[in-house]
């Protein structure tokens, strides 16, 4: 079974153009103690979130 970190590593290295490798980061988390297990996700470019959102408010 693939792990989340393994999938993220593959996305950030193998599935990006060479010019973007090292610049794009994927981020996702869920809060297990939240009643609905709410979480958030983001795509970062050089540390700045360019796309972000939570799982309930697209």
Protein Blocks (a to p, Z undefined) as FASTA:
>chain_A
ZZfklmmmmmmmmmpcfklgokaccdddddfkbmnlpacddddeehiafbgcdfklZZ
